[in-house]
Amino acid sequence: MLKVIKPGIFSTIQDGRRTGHQQYGIITSGVMDSVAYRIGNALLKQSDKAAIEMTLNGGSFEFKKTTAFVLTGGMMHATLNNQLVPMYKVISAKAGDILTCETIINGARSYFCIAGGFLVDEILGSRSTYLKAKFGGYKGRALQPGDEIPYEETRIKYAAYQVNTKTFYEKAPIRILPGTEWQQFSRGMQTSFINQSYTISNKSDRMGYQLDSHKSIFLEKPLQLLSEAVTFGTIQLPPSGHPILLMADRQTTGGYPKIAQVITADLHRLAQLAPQQTLLFQLVSLEQAEEAYFELEQQLRLLEAVLK
């Protein structure tokens, strides 16, 4: 068992995601930053094992069994029995050891990956927490003090690799594709949407980022829409004129005009943006989006092969 001493601001159990059930209104959930999650599992020579996603602040945990773990994602100060723990490096822990994770200082989300993964119940093919429906993860909720999360005792020796991830998190605009209603917006609105900066609202969460801006974006003519499928990275435009950027816990369908879609290769960078941070968009072609995806996937698969 892993005993939760302090859970941090908001920590949940997540894995890759829950697939195959959106037609029934069941969201995918899953990790917000799939790159950090995949690298953490790769360092432990495994894939798609349940991890703890910590938001803005870490927490304190007591190991009850010998195991190995790794911290990835947003950089933070962490210690094991008051000894500094490096990020992106496998660390051995024994029964009674205390892991303390403090404020995330560069990014918004960090991942606590453990050998074999956290062994909460698998529901509909995933161990991810679905907060609204209150199932998955640990009792369908965020972690609380006193929770005890099961894991297997592990005594495997791991090579002391430490991965440099700077190339995965370059400071650059978030790249987007035109949404299905892009052409319904005037040229002036399209230009304003692309050229201005946005601030992530404090109301943002795993469901979506509310984006504040100086100039509202709106349709010049009313548009009647049926609810359509949405996905991670869909940017909707509600009547307020301030975009909503859908994230991992998004609903399965939406009825607002979809002005743009964040490309898959930039979703992990988007996940590391915190409230009150600003972001810029860059419009790219489908060919550029595909090239960026293939490049990212090639880098990750090469890393996973090297660490295997």
KOLVEXMAR-854907 format. One record per residue (C-alpha): x, y, z. Coordinates in nm, 2 decimals, padded with zeros to 4 digits, m for minus. Example, Ala and Ser with C-alpha at 12.3 -4.5 7.8 and 13.67 -1.06 7.14 Angstrom:
2
+--------+--------+--------+
|      u |      v |      w |
+--------+--------+--------+
|  01.23 | m00.45 |  00.78 |
|  01.37 | m00.11 |  00.71 |
+--------+--------+--------+
END
This chain:
308
+--------+--------+--------+
|      u |      v |      w |
+--------+--------+--------+
|  00.00 |  00.00 |  00.00 |
|  00.10 |  00.36 | m00.05 |
| m00.04 |  00.57 |  00.23 |
| m00.15 |  00.93 |  00.14 |
| m00.03 |  01.17 |  00.41 |
| m00.11 |  01.49 |  00.22 |
| m00.27 |  01.46 | m00.12 |
| m00.17 |  01.81 | m00.25 |
| m00.42 |  02.05 | m00.41 |
| m00.57 |  01.80 | m00.65 |
| m00.43 |  01.45 | m00.71 |
| m00.60 |  01.16 | m00.89 |
| m00.52 |  00.82 | m01.03 |
| m00.50 |  00.82 | m01.41 |
| m00.37 |  00.60 | m01.69 |
| m00.37 |  00.63 | m02.07 |
| m00.74 |  00.68 | m02.11 |
| m01.07 |  00.49 | m02.12 |
| m01.16 |  00.41 | m02.48 |
| m01.46 |  00.27 | m02.67 |
| m01.74 |  00.41 | m02.46 |
| m01.79 |  00.77 | m02.58 |
| m02.10 |  00.67 | m02.78 |
| m02.26 |  00.60 | m02.44 |
| m02.16 |  00.94 | m02.30 |
| m01.87 |  00.81 | m02.10 |
| m01.56 |  01.03 | m02.12 |
| m01.21 |  00.91 | m02.18 |
| m01.05 |  01.08 | m01.88 |
| m00.68 |  00.98 | m01.86 |
| m00.36 |  01.18 | m01.81 |
| m00.35 |  01.54 | m01.92 |
|  00.02 |  01.51 | m02.03 |
|  00.06 |  01.18 | m02.21 |
|  00.43 |  01.25 | m02.29 |
|  00.54 |  01.28 | m01.93 |
|  00.33 |  00.98 | m01.84 |
|  00.47 |  00.76 | m02.12 |
|  00.83 |  00.86 | m02.03 |
|  00.77 |  00.78 | m01.66 |
|  00.64 |  00.43 | m01.75 |
|  00.92 |  00.38 | m02.00 |
|  01.18 |  00.45 | m01.73 |
|  01.02 |  00.17 | m01.53 |
|  01.02 | m00.06 | m01.83 |
|  00.64 | m00.08 | m01.85 |
|  00.35 |  00.09 | m02.04 |
|  00.01 |  00.23 | m01.96 |
|  00.03 |  00.16 | m01.58 |
| m00.18 |  00.37 | m01.35 |
|  00.00 |  00.67 | m01.20 |
| m00.09 |  00.96 | m00.97 |
| m00.14 |  01.29 | m01.15 |
| m00.06 |  01.59 | m00.92 |
| m00.18 |  01.94 | m01.01 |
|  00.00 |  02.26 | m00.91 |
|  00.12 |  02.10 | m00.59 |
|  00.25 |  01.76 | m00.50 |
|  00.18 |  01.57 | m00.17 |
|  00.33 |  01.34 |  00.09 |
|  00.32 |  00.97 |  00.07 |
|  00.44 |  00.67 |  00.28 |
|  00.56 |  00.35 |  00.11 |
|  00.45 |  00.03 |  00.28 |
|  00.64 | m00.20 |  00.05 |
|  00.97 | m00.20 | m00.14 |
|  00.94 | m00.06 | m00.49 |
|  01.08 |  00.17 | m00.75 |
|  00.92 |  00.50 | m00.87 |
|  00.99 |  00.80 | m01.09 |
|  00.86 |  01.15 | m01.10 |
|  00.79 |  01.32 | m01.43 |
|  00.61 |  01.62 | m01.58 |
|  00.62 |  01.97 | m01.42 |
|  00.95 |  02.03 | m01.23 |
|  00.92 |  02.04 | m00.85 |
|  01.13 |  02.00 | m00.54 |
|  01.08 |  01.65 | m00.41 |
|  01.25 |  01.45 | m00.13 |
|  01.26 |  01.09 | m00.01 |
|  01.33 |  01.09 |  00.36 |
|  01.46 |  01.45 |  00.33 |
|  01.70 |  01.35 |  00.05 |
|  01.65 |  01.53 | m00.28 |
|  01.48 |  01.32 | m00.55 |
|  01.57 |  01.41 | m00.91 |
|  01.30 |  01.42 | m01.17 |
|  01.29 |  01.17 | m01.46 |
|  01.51 |  00.92 | m01.28 |
|  01.41 |  00.59 | m01.12 |
|  01.44 |  00.58 | m00.74 |
|  01.42 |  00.28 | m00.51 |
|  01.20 |  00.31 | m00.20 |
|  01.15 |  00.07 |  00.09 |
|  00.88 |  00.02 |  00.35 |
|  00.85 |  00.33 |  00.58 |
|  01.01 |  00.57 |  00.33 |
|  00.83 |  00.91 |  00.30 |
|  00.81 |  01.09 | m00.04 |
|  00.74 |  01.46 | m00.02 |
|  00.65 |  01.65 | m00.33 |
|  00.62 |  02.03 | m00.31 |
|  00.49 |  02.31 | m00.54 |
|  00.53 |  02.25 | m00.91 |
|  00.76 |  02.54 | m01.02 |
|  00.77 |  02.48 | m01.39 |
|  00.45 |  02.34 | m01.53 |
|  00.11 |  02.25 | m01.39 |
|  00.11 |  01.87 | m01.36 |
|  00.35 |  01.61 | m01.23 |
|  00.33 |  01.23 | m01.24 |
|  00.42 |  00.98 | m00.97 |
|  00.47 |  00.65 | m01.16 |
|  00.54 |  00.33 | m00.97 |
|  00.67 | m00.01 | m01.07 |
|  00.37 | m00.22 | m01.18 |
|  00.14 |  00.08 | m01.15 |
| m00.12 |  00.15 | m00.88 |
| m00.36 | m00.14 | m00.85 |
| m00.70 |  00.02 | m00.82 |
| m00.99 | m00.15 | m00.99 |
| m01.01 | m00.15 | m01.37 |
| m01.34 | m00.02 | m01.49 |
| m01.44 | m00.03 | m01.86 |
| m01.08 | m00.11 | m01.95 |
| m00.92 |  00.18 | m01.76 |
| m00.81 |  00.28 | m01.41 |
| m00.85 |  00.65 | m01.48 |
| m01.07 |  00.86 | m01.24 |
| m01.40 |  00.98 | m01.38 |
| m01.49 |  01.25 | m01.13 |
| m01.83 |  01.34 | m01.25 |
| m01.96 |  00.98 | m01.25 |
| m01.76 |  00.90 | m00.93 |
| m01.60 |  00.58 | m01.06 |
| m01.25 |  00.47 | m01.16 |
| m00.92 |  00.56 | m00.99 |
| m00.94 |  00.55 | m00.61 |
| m01.31 |  00.54 | m00.52 |
| m01.39 |  00.77 | m00.81 |
| m01.25 |  01.08 | m00.64 |
| m00.94 |  01.29 | m00.58 |
| m00.70 |  01.15 | m00.32 |
| m00.75 |  01.23 |  00.05 |
| m00.54 |  01.20 |  00.36 |
| m00.53 |  00.85 |  00.49 |
| m00.61 |  00.68 |  00.16 |
| m00.41 |  00.36 |  00.10 |
| m00.35 |  00.27 | m00.26 |
| m00.24 | m00.09 | m00.34 |
|  00.07 | m00.17 | m00.54 |
|  00.29 | m00.48 | m00.58 |
|  00.62 | m00.52 | m00.40 |
|  00.90 | m00.49 | m00.65 |
|  01.28 | m00.55 | m00.62 |
|  01.39 | m00.51 | m00.98 |
|  01.71 | m00.32 | m01.03 |
|  01.68 | m00.04 | m01.29 |
|  01.96 |  00.14 | m01.47 |
|  02.02 |  00.49 | m01.34 |
|  01.90 |  00.67 | m01.65 |
|  01.79 |  01.03 | m01.63 |
|  01.60 |  01.16 | m01.92 |
|  01.63 |  01.52 | m02.05 |
|  01.29 |  01.63 | m02.17 |
|  01.36 |  02.00 | m02.27 |
|  01.30 |  01.92 | m02.64 |
|  00.95 |  01.80 | m02.56 |
|  00.85 |  02.12 | m02.39 |
|  00.98 |  02.41 | m02.60 |
|  00.84 |  02.75 | m02.54 |
|  00.64 |  02.82 | m02.86 |
|  00.28 |  02.90 | m02.96 |
|  00.02 |  02.62 | m02.94 |
| m00.04 |  02.50 | m03.29 |
| m00.40 |  02.47 | m03.41 |
| m00.60 |  02.35 | m03.71 |
| m00.92 |  02.53 | m03.84 |
| m01.23 |  02.39 | m03.66 |
| m01.54 |  02.27 | m03.83 |
| m01.70 |  02.61 | m03.80 |
| m01.39 |  02.81 | m03.88 |
| m01.53 |  02.94 | m04.22 |
| m01.84 |  03.07 | m04.04 |
| m01.63 |  03.33 | m03.87 |
| m01.55 |  03.65 | m04.06 |
| m01.19 |  03.71 | m04.18 |
| m01.16 |  03.98 | m03.92 |
| m01.27 |  03.75 | m03.64 |
| m01.03 |  03.48 | m03.76 |
| m00.74 |  03.73 | m03.76 |
| m00.83 |  03.85 | m03.41 |
| m00.85 |  03.49 | m03.28 |
| m00.51 |  03.40 | m03.42 |
| m00.32 |  03.73 | m03.34 |
| m00.42 |  03.80 | m02.98 |
| m00.29 |  03.63 | m02.66 |
| m00.51 |  03.45 | m02.41 |
| m00.49 |  03.41 | m02.03 |
| m00.60 |  03.09 | m01.88 |
| m00.88 |  03.16 | m01.63 |
| m00.87 |  03.05 | m01.26 |
| m01.19 |  02.86 | m01.34 |
| m01.00 |  02.62 | m01.56 |
| m00.97 |  02.25 | m01.47 |
| m00.94 |  01.90 | m01.63 |
| m01.26 |  01.95 | m01.82 |
| m01.15 |  02.27 | m02.00 |
| m00.95 |  02.59 | m02.00 |
| m01.16 |  02.91 | m02.01 |
| m00.95 |  03.16 | m02.21 |
| m00.97 |  03.53 | m02.13 |
| m00.87 |  03.79 | m02.39 |
| m00.90 |  04.16 | m02.47 |
| m01.12 |  04.11 | m02.77 |
| m01.42 |  03.88 | m02.78 |
| m01.46 |  03.65 | m03.08 |
| m01.81 |  03.60 | m03.21 |
| m02.02 |  03.50 | m03.51 |
| m02.17 |  03.79 | m03.70 |
| m02.47 |  03.58 | m03.79 |
| m02.64 |  03.34 | m03.55 |
| m02.57 |  02.97 | m03.63 |
| m02.79 |  02.68 | m03.53 |
| m02.59 |  02.37 | m03.45 |
| m02.67 |  02.02 | m03.34 |
| m02.44 |  01.88 | m03.07 |
| m02.14 |  01.71 | m03.23 |
| m01.85 |  01.51 | m03.11 |
| m01.57 |  01.70 | m02.94 |
| m01.22 |  01.59 | m02.84 |
| m00.92 |  01.68 | m02.63 |
| m00.80 |  02.02 | m02.77 |
| m01.13 |  02.13 | m02.93 |
| m01.17 |  02.50 | m02.90 |
| m01.54 |  02.61 | m02.87 |
| m01.68 |  02.96 | m02.89 |
| m01.97 |  03.02 | m02.65 |
| m02.19 |  03.33 | m02.67 |
| m01.96 |  03.51 | m02.42 |
| m01.70 |  03.55 | m02.70 |
| m01.43 |  03.39 | m02.48 |
| m01.30 |  03.05 | m02.61 |
| m01.33 |  02.73 | m02.41 |
| m01.04 |  02.48 | m02.47 |
| m01.16 |  02.13 | m02.39 |
| m00.92 |  01.90 | m02.20 |
| m00.90 |  01.54 | m02.09 |
| m01.22 |  01.53 | m01.88 |
| m01.43 |  01.70 | m02.16 |
| m01.78 |  01.60 | m02.24 |
| m01.83 |  01.37 | m02.54 |
| m02.04 |  01.62 | m02.74 |
| m02.08 |  02.00 | m02.76 |
| m02.31 |  02.24 | m02.93 |
| m02.10 |  02.56 | m02.95 |
| m01.92 |  02.65 | m03.27 |
| m01.58 |  02.49 | m03.30 |
| m01.34 |  02.75 | m03.42 |
| m01.02 |  02.55 | m03.39 |
| m00.85 |  02.23 | m03.28 |
| m00.52 |  02.20 | m03.10 |
| m00.29 |  01.96 | m03.28 |
| m00.22 |  01.63 | m03.11 |
|  00.16 |  01.70 | m03.09 |
|  00.10 |  02.00 | m02.87 |
| m00.16 |  01.86 | m02.62 |
|  00.11 |  01.77 | m02.37 |
|  00.25 |  02.13 | m02.37 |
| m00.10 |  02.26 | m02.33 |
| m00.15 |  02.04 | m02.02 |
|  00.15 |  02.20 | m01.85 |
|  00.00 |  02.55 | m01.86 |
| m00.14 |  02.68 | m01.53 |
| m00.41 |  02.94 | m01.45 |
| m00.30 |  03.29 | m01.52 |
| m00.05 |  03.18 | m01.78 |
| m00.08 |  03.32 | m02.13 |
| m00.08 |  03.14 | m02.46 |
| m00.06 |  03.22 | m02.82 |
| m00.20 |  03.02 | m03.11 |
| m00.04 |  02.94 | m03.45 |
| m00.25 |  02.82 | m03.74 |
| m00.09 |  02.53 | m03.93 |
| m00.19 |  02.30 | m04.21 |
| m00.30 |  01.94 | m04.18 |
|  00.02 |  01.83 | m04.34 |
|  00.22 |  02.03 | m04.07 |
|  00.01 |  01.88 | m03.79 |
|  00.07 |  01.53 | m03.92 |
|  00.44 |  01.59 | m03.95 |
|  00.46 |  01.72 | m03.60 |
|  00.27 |  01.42 | m03.47 |
|  00.49 |  01.17 | m03.65 |
|  00.80 |  01.35 | m03.52 |
|  00.68 |  01.34 | m03.16 |
|  00.57 |  00.98 | m03.18 |
|  00.91 |  00.88 | m03.34 |
|  01.10 |  01.05 | m03.05 |
|  00.88 |  00.88 | m02.79 |
|  00.90 |  00.54 | m02.95 |
|  01.28 |  00.57 | m02.99 |
|  01.31 |  00.66 | m02.62 |
|  01.09 |  00.38 | m02.51 |
|  01.29 |  00.13 | m02.72 |
|  01.62 |  00.26 | m02.57 |
|  01.48 |  00.22 | m02.22 |
|  01.32 | m00.12 | m02.27 |
+--------+--------+--------+
END
